[in-house]
Amino acid sequence: MDIPPFELERWFAEYEHEADIMLAESGIRSLEADRFDLNPGKLDYVIPTDGDPELRASVADRYDREADEVLFTCGTQEANLLAFLSLLDRDSHAVVVTPTYQALHAVPEAIGDVSRVSLDPPNWELDVDAVADAMRPETSVVVLNNPNNPTGRYHPEEKVRALYDLAADNDAYLLCDEVYRLLSSSPLPPVASMGEYGISTTSLTKAYGLAGLRFGWIAGPTEVVEPAWQWKDYTTISPSIFGQHLARQALGEREESILAENRELAAHNHERVREFVAEYDLAWHDPVGVNGFVSVPDEFDGSVEFCRTVVEAESVVLAPGESFGYDDYFRIGFGLPTDELEDGLARVGDCIERHR
């Protein structure tokens, strides 16, 4: 396997730790640990290594599936990696809808062959016919991220179901990374609930504000989950006992209040960024979640120049769209606390004004 550097993570590594404000964070702000019972008891391995059967059964119910159709992982990143290792080999083919999180195309490309189907600006609409044209007899998986990172485009249910039917008709799976799904006030049904060819990956990071737990899962058919579990024994072995302990609480009686609070914050901050975009004559597709893909101001020669100027002059980190293959855009995250968002937007606005 040969895999390229993760461009966005390298950008963050260069600037994030020295900057005052992280305005490129792609999830909701993190919750305080003292909201939870922090004593999981003995800090041992989770046995069995795919996660506690009772908790897996509870998660599986969300997808109309059984406990053995869920595998707990170290965040969505590991969930996607294990799913790809389960689904792909050097003779197989994947179709990936882009732009998207780099791992969703870079990992499949490191294993087998990949065709990318692009969402086109400014509306970033999903073209099911274009995906159909990219399919081959050896296609084993179609990969979608919904709501989309970086654009915030939430593909409607009829499009996602059409994509599922296309994959199923070709004896291929539809894998959907759904980490932002529950930030929507009207979440779509998860792909894993659509039928035997549906696979959902997600975590408690982006919608719940629990990034530090590194707790996620795969939900899907046993013929995918079982070999993914075999691979997991060679990676992180088992989910964190601490992460699983807090996951029980976050997915239990606290879930409704956590999601309501986070959706309220996302909606409030969304309106503030909408005002910012209009104030500076920029453009975006009005997003779902906490990410927006915004046009680079005309005074700058592409996203890297703009984002580097902002971070070096104002100590605010934005994500260059070049990392997603679109140099005319930058990604802004607005899930952080509102006072930090306001400060960050003011600094970015000052930078734009100086260059006008």
Secondary structure as UniProt FT lines:
FT   HELIX           7..15
FT   TURN            16..18
FT   STRAND          21..22
FT   TURN            23..24
FT   HELIX           33..35
FT   TURN            49..50
FT   HELIX           53..61
FT   TURN            62..64
FT   HELIX           67..69
FT   STRAND          70..73
FT   HELIX           75..87
FT   TURN            90..91
FT   STRAND          93..98
FT   HELIX           103..111
FT   STRAND          113..118
FT   TURN            121..124
FT   HELIX           128..134
FT   TURN            137..138
FT   STRAND          139..145
FT   TURN            149..151
FT   HELIX           157..169
FT   TURN            170..171
FT   STRAND          173..177
FT   TURN            179..180
FT   HELIX           181..183
FT   HELIX           191..193
FT   TURN            196..197
FT   STRAND          198..203
FT   TURN            206..208
FT   HELIX           211..213
FT   STRAND          216..219
FT   HELIX           222..232
FT   TURN            233..236
FT   HELIX           241..250
FT   TURN            251..254
FT   HELIX           255..279
FT   TURN            280..281
FT   STRAND          291..295
FT   TURN            298..299
FT   HELIX           303..314
FT   STRAND          316..317
FT   STRAND          319..320
FT   HELIX           321..324
FT   TURN            327..328
FT   STRAND          329..333
FT   HELIX           338..355
//
